[in-house]
Each structure stands twice: as C-alpha cells, then as structure tokens.
Amino acid sequence: MELTIRRVDDRDPFTLLRLPDFLKRVALIGLAFRRLMSFRRRKPCMLCCVENGIGMNLANVIMNIANQIAKIRPAHPAVGAHVTGVYLGDPVGSDLVQELRDAFARYSVLCFPGQDIDSDDQAAFAALFGHVDRADADTETDDPDRKQSTPGVKYISNIRKNGKLIGSLPDGEMHFHSDGAHREAPYRATTLFAIEVPDCGGETRFANMAAAFEALPNNLQARLDGLSARHVFNYNKTTREEMRRGDEVAHAVHPLVRTHPDTGRKSLYLSRLMTRNIVGMENDEGEDLLTMLLDHCEKPKFVYDHVWRPGDLVIWDNRSVNHARMDFPSDQRRLLRRYTISDVD
C-alpha cells in the first residue's frame, strides 16, 4: 500500500471516505500543524492522504474531531451561550453546522472565544446562517445613510490614523437597537469579531425580546400584536435623545410583534435607539407606551452583558435580540470587525 502526502488548499473539495486508525493519528498531527501555522498568519495548508489512489481530505477528519469536543454552555438564563472546542479557521462539517444552527435558534446569541480568524473565515462562518453581506460598505460617500447602512464588512472602532477614524460608531454608550431595523428587509443576524478591546468597559448587552414579550400580561400582548412601529436610521447617533425624527431620514415600518420563522416564538420588535413612533397613535400616548415597553425589555432578567476578549467571535439574531454598547474610556482602543447576514432574496 502506497501512502502519499501532499500540500493542498484547505478548501479543496475531497470526498470523505472510511479512514484507517493510523491515518486518524496522522490527522491529529495535521491538526497540530494547522494550529501552529495559524500563528504564522495561517498560510493555506492541509495534509491530504492518497491511499490506493483515493483522495481523503484530512480536514474532514479534523472537523469530525471538532464535532465530538464541541461544548455549548448557557451564558445567561434568558439569552446567549458560549461555544468551545470549535476552531472556525477550519471548514465546518455538516453535523456541526446543524448543531450550531440549533443552538443559535435556542440561545439567539453564540460566542466562540479564542478564535484566530481573518475576514474570509468570518464571512464563511456567517454564510452558515444565511446570505452573508460581503460587499464592502461605502465609507467614502458623503451620504450618511449610505456610509453606515450599506451591507458588507465594517469595522467598529475609535482608532484614528492621521486624525481620521478607521471605523464607525467610535465612542461611548450606545442604546439598544436591532441592526437594519430601518430597512424593509432587516438583517437576519450579525457577527462581530474582537481584534482589540479596552481594558474595561465596552461590553455588548443582549436583550431577549421574545422572553420580554412572553413576560407581558396576556391582554397587553393581544393589544400589541396588531400594532406597527416606525424605525429610523441614525448615522453615528448612539442615544434616543439624538434621534433624527424627520421623514427624510431612512426608515421602515414593521409590526411591533414579530414571529420568529424558525422557533415560532413571538417577540417585541422595537428599540430605544431606532424606534421613532407607533403608527396611528398620538405622539404622547405612543411615546408613553414605547417608554414602558423599552424599560421592560431592558430589565436585567432579560439581558446578558458580554465582556469582550480579543479573539471572541459573536453572532446574534436580530429577529429576536436587541443589543447595546456600554461606555468605555475614550483613551482605550477598541476594534471589532462586523459582517451582517441577510435573508436570501
């Protein structure tokens, strides 16, 4: 029996066949080598064995190993989970993909700590959950609605080069919101990867809007179920007090209560940063109702505060979760990379 080992790109599409035990040991060596290469900027490298002339991609074996060690631990009673034992710089096997999708439906927020991934890896991961928005955001335009609202990769940062910000939404507290609520088709989900984080502050808060809806009295649930709200886009605005309320601002109208297509759970769809008004209500009456609901949704029992560490990759479901940012010292650097995920057209 002749055994040949050759170097191929780690996304070379070989078929997984039955693998002898001794080749599994080779696979573990390949995994260790792959991890080592990650510290050398992860050049495309994978071992492929050809036995009796049949190609066997060891990446698939490694993925099976990852399936066996993946662990999912709840982060908060209401929302969020930590996923360990999974390295997202490698291709993800079909069994693990389904496990992650099921966990995403259950927890709405998933954190993968300790990742060493580039933008392509992040986009590939995001694509497991829908249509990943890969086009670069338009950062050169003078139109504020396009500058931050265009789908694609975006950097959230307060870092400046030559006096100019390298990203968006740089500093301070940011009120709860749902990405893309001002669009006719809001973003399904968002992924955020931590590159640099401050020593303190800058946590991202996640509120479970389904749990918040289910905790309301039945008569109030029934009343809200028939209402709609207008959501506006506020370029580089981070609080409700700064909200742009003119009709010329990019906006969309959505039901105040939405049903999740995967879980069937109903959730509130409103936020302190982006929901301008309830359609058909007088301003004072609508604002009073919004204030009551927003205060309710942001109670600690519905909210998980994620403390960022470099290498954290977080994905959250914009259909059932709001998120916010806590304040942090302005002299502390913060740099995160974002990809949004949309429904397939």
Residue pairs with C-beta under 8 A, 6 or more apart in sequence:
1 51
1 52
2 51
2 52
3 49
3 50
3 51
4 49
4 50
5 26
5 47
5 48
5 49
6 47
6 48
6 50
7 45
7 46
7 47
7 48
8 46
8 48
8 57
9 44
9 46
10 34
10 44
10 45
10 46
10 59
10 90
10 91
11 44
11 91
12 46
12 48
12 57
13 57
14 48
14 55
14 56
14 57
14 60
15 55
15 56
15 57
16 56
16 57
16 60
16 61
17 54
17 56
19 27
19 56
19 61
20 51
23 49
23 51
23 56
23 58
23 61
24 61
26 47
26 49
26 58
27 47
27 58
27 61
27 62
27 65
28 65
29 47
30 46
30 47
30 58
30 62
31 62
31 65
33 45
33 47
34 45
34 46
34 62
34 89
34 90
35 87
37 43
37 45
38 89
38 116
39 116
42 89
42 116
42 118
46 57
46 58
46 59
47 58
48 55
48 56
48 57
48 58
49 55
49 56
49 58
50 56
59 90
59 91
60 91
60 93
62 90
63 90
63 91
63 92
63 93
63 96
64 93
64 95
66 85
66 86
66 87
66 90
66 92
66 93
66 96
67 93
67 95
67 96
67 99
69 85
70 83
70 84
70 85
70 86
70 96
70 99
71 83
71 84
71 85
72 81
72 82
72 83
72 99
72 103
72 107
72 110
73 81
73 82
73 83
73 84
74 80
74 81
74 107
75 81
75 82
75 107
75 109
75 111
75 304
75 306
76 303
76 304
77 301
78 208
78 211
78 301
78 302
78 303
78 304
79 107
79 108
79 109
79 206
79 207
79 208
79 211
79 302
79 303
79 304
79 321
80 107
80 108
80 109
80 110
80 111
80 206
80 304
80 306
81 103
81 106
81 107
81 109
81 110
81 111
82 110
82 111
82 112
82 113
83 100
83 103
83 110
83 111
83 112
84 112
84 113
84 114
86 92
86 96
86 100
86 112
87 115
88 112
88 115
88 117
88 121
88 122
88 125
88 313
89 115
89 116
89 117
89 121
91 124
92 100
92 125
92 128
97 128
100 110
100 128
101 128
101 129
103 110
104 110
104 129
104 189
104 315
104 317
105 262
105 263
108 206
108 208
108 210
108 316
108 317
108 320
108 321
109 206
109 304
109 306
109 314
109 315
109 316
109 317
109 321
110 314
110 315
110 316
111 306
111 312
111 313
111 314
112 312
112 313
112 314
113 309
113 311
113 312
114 311
114 312
115 193
115 311
115 312
115 313
116 311
117 125
117 193
117 313
119 153
119 337
119 339
122 191
122 193
122 313
122 337
122 339
123 132
123 134
123 153
123 339
125 191
125 313
125 315
126 132
126 189
126 191
126 315
126 339
126 340
126 341
127 341
129 188
129 189
129 315
129 341
130 188
130 189
130 341
130 342
130 343
130 344
131 341
131 342
131 343
131 344
131 345
132 339
132 340
132 341
133 151
133 152
133 187
133 339
133 340
133 341
133 342
134 152
134 153
134 339
135 150
135 151
135 152
136 152
136 153
137 147
137 148
137 150
137 151
137 152
137 153
137 154
138 146
138 147
138 150
139 147
139 168
141 147
144 235
144 236
145 233
145 235
145 249
145 250
147 168
147 235
148 154
148 168
148 169
148 233
148 235
148 236
149 182
149 183
149 233
149 235
149 250
151 187
151 340
151 342
152 339
152 340
153 337
153 338
153 339
154 167
154 168
154 337
154 338
155 166
155 167
155 168
155 335
155 336
155 337
155 338
156 167
156 168
156 169
156 192
156 334
156 335
156 336
156 337
156 338
157 165
157 166
157 167
157 168
157 170
157 196
157 333
157 334
157 335
157 336
158 165
158 167
158 170
158 171
158 330
158 333
158 334
159 165
159 166
159 167
159 196
159 333
159 334
159 335
160 166
166 335
167 335
168 236
169 236
169 238
169 325
170 334
171 328
171 330
172 238
172 325
172 327
172 328
172 330
173 238
173 239
173 324
173 325
173 326
173 327
174 238
174 239
174 273
174 324
174 325
175 238
175 239
175 240
175 271
175 272
175 273
175 324
176 205
176 207
176 271
176 272
176 273
176 294
176 297
176 298
176 322
176 323
176 324
177 271
177 272
177 273
177 274
177 322
177 323
177 324
178 186
178 269
178 271
178 274
178 318
178 321
178 322
178 323
179 186
179 187
179 190
179 318
179 323
179 340
180 186
180 187
180 318
180 340
181 231
181 252
181 254
181 269
181 271
181 274
181 275
181 318
182 231
182 232
182 233
182 250
182 251
182 252
182 274
183 250
183 252
184 252
185 342
185 343
186 252
186 254
186 318
186 319
187 318
187 340
187 341
187 342
188 317
188 318
188 319
188 341
188 342
188 343
189 315
189 316
189 317
189 318
189 319
189 340
189 341
190 315
190 316
190 318
190 323
190 338
190 339
190 340
190 341
191 313
191 314
191 315
191 338
191 339
191 340
191 341
192 204
192 313
192 314
192 315
192 336
192 337
192 338
193 312
193 313
193 314
193 336
193 337
193 338
194 308
194 309
194 310
194 311
194 312
194 313
194 314
194 335
194 336
195 310
195 335
195 336
195 337
196 310
196 333
196 334
196 335
197 308
197 309
197 310
197 334
197 336
198 328
198 329
198 332
198 333
198 334
199 329
199 332
200 328
200 329
200 332
201 326
201 327
201 328
201 329
201 332
202 308
202 325
202 326
202 327
202 328
202 332
202 334
203 305
203 306
203 307
203 308
203 325
203 326
204 305
204 306
204 308
204 314
204 323
204 324
204 325
204 326
205 303
205 304
205 305
205 306
205 323
205 324
205 325
205 326
206 303
206 304
206 305
206 306
206 316
206 321
206 322
206 323
207 297
207 298
207 302
207 303
207 321
207 322
207 323
207 324
208 267
208 302
208 303
208 304
208 320
208 321
209 267
209 268
209 269
209 297
209 302
209 320
209 321
209 322
210 260
210 263
210 265
210 266
210 267
210 320
211 301
211 302
212 267
212 268
212 296
212 297
212 299
212 302
213 221
213 224
213 257
213 266
213 267
213 268
214 265
214 266
215 296
215 302
216 224
216 296
221 257
221 266
224 256
224 257
224 268
224 293
225 256
225 257
225 266
227 255
227 256
227 257
227 278
227 279
227 280
227 281
228 253
228 254
228 255
228 256
228 278
228 279
228 280
229 253
229 254
229 256
229 269
229 270
229 275
229 276
229 277
229 278
229 279
229 290
230 251
230 252
230 253
230 275
230 276
230 277
230 278
230 279
231 251
231 252
231 253
231 254
231 270
231 271
231 274
231 275
231 276
232 243
232 244
232 245
232 249
232 250
232 251
232 274
232 276
233 249
233 250
233 251
233 274
234 242
234 243
234 244
234 249
234 273
234 274
237 243
237 244
237 273
238 273
238 325
239 273
240 272
240 273
243 273
243 274
243 276
245 276
251 276
253 279
254 269
255 269
256 268
256 269
256 270
256 278
257 266
257 267
257 268
257 269
258 266
258 267
258 269
258 319
259 265
259 266
260 266
260 267
260 317
260 319
260 320
261 319
263 320
265 320
267 319
267 320
268 293
268 297
270 290
270 293
270 294
270 297
271 294
271 322
272 294
272 298
272 324
273 324
275 290
275 294
277 283
277 286
277 287
277 290
278 286
278 289
278 290
281 289
297 322
305 326
306 312
306 314
308 336
316 323
328 334
